[in-house]
């Protein structure tokens, strides 16, 4: 909600017209960002991968995946309504044990013995790294069917994936792969609730290992997806037209993504309004001499006033029908140099 001070400033705006004013490029910030640690040619792709998926992140995924497996297996056994009372009692104790362990943050969950003829072998850290690596590789080396990555001959042969992880093991791991705690439910309507833990960790790493330059930008990017999902968006002006829309704060000099917000789809709240998206992405960057570049979807006079309060300069296009612009702004003809200054 707009505060009273901003409303007072908007009501007091005064525009004057000046001819021939141009922006000197020296007035704009152009310094690029830099890494917060030294990387050299000796760094391999796996080294960069482990920056984001370190032992802490992988350990949490392992824990949540095993909890999910034991939870689902226990539920499946109950549905079978086994006649053996001893097994029923043991399964009940097992479920209670898992729930109690999940509530104690300081304890690591154990992998209790599950009564089942079809058990999945416990995943280790190396296998989990291989599984995530296979998923990434599949996104680059695309095939009509994921089974084709394990073909051993012909056009679809892919020894890189088949040597990293067997097909059966890949399917087993995928069936229990879980990013969030399966015993925790906030009963919220957040469609990204199960992804939030990993996204928060990746975003934190992005900020930890990079120092932004003074020139930054906010825009949308698309994560390609053509399947069925309520979050899927269509942006006809983007190179990737179908997928998940992602609001991104990036370094203007090189496109490095510093912070991001995934759009969950149509939302009646003001949380994803252009102004609020900008302010959320810029949180914590106040009064550090940043210069922001935005397009006309985000830009507005109220936003510019707030950015001024936060010590962030801004350059961007703006829609001619935006509120609080001078009355003759709609009459500006493309190609004619005309400047308006707000006092």
Buried (B, 14 or more C-beta within 10 A) or exposed (E): EEEEEBEEBBEEEEBEEEEEEEEEEEEBBEEBBEEEEEEEEEEEEEEEBBBBBEEEBBEBBBBBBBBBBBBBBBEEBEEEEEEEEEEBEBBEEBBEBBEEBBEEEEEEBEEBEBBEEEEBEEBEEEBBBBBBBBEEBBEEEEBEEBEBBBBEEEEBEBEEBBEBBEBEBBEBBEEBBBBBBBBEEEEEEEBEBBEEBBBEBBBEBBEEBBEBBBBBBBBBBBBEBEEEEEBBBEBEEBEEEBBBBBBBBBBBBEEBBBBBBBBBBEEEEEEBBBBBBBBBBBEEBEEEEBBBBBBEBBBBBBBBBBBEBBEBBBBBEBBEEBEBBBEEBEEEEEEEEBEBEEE
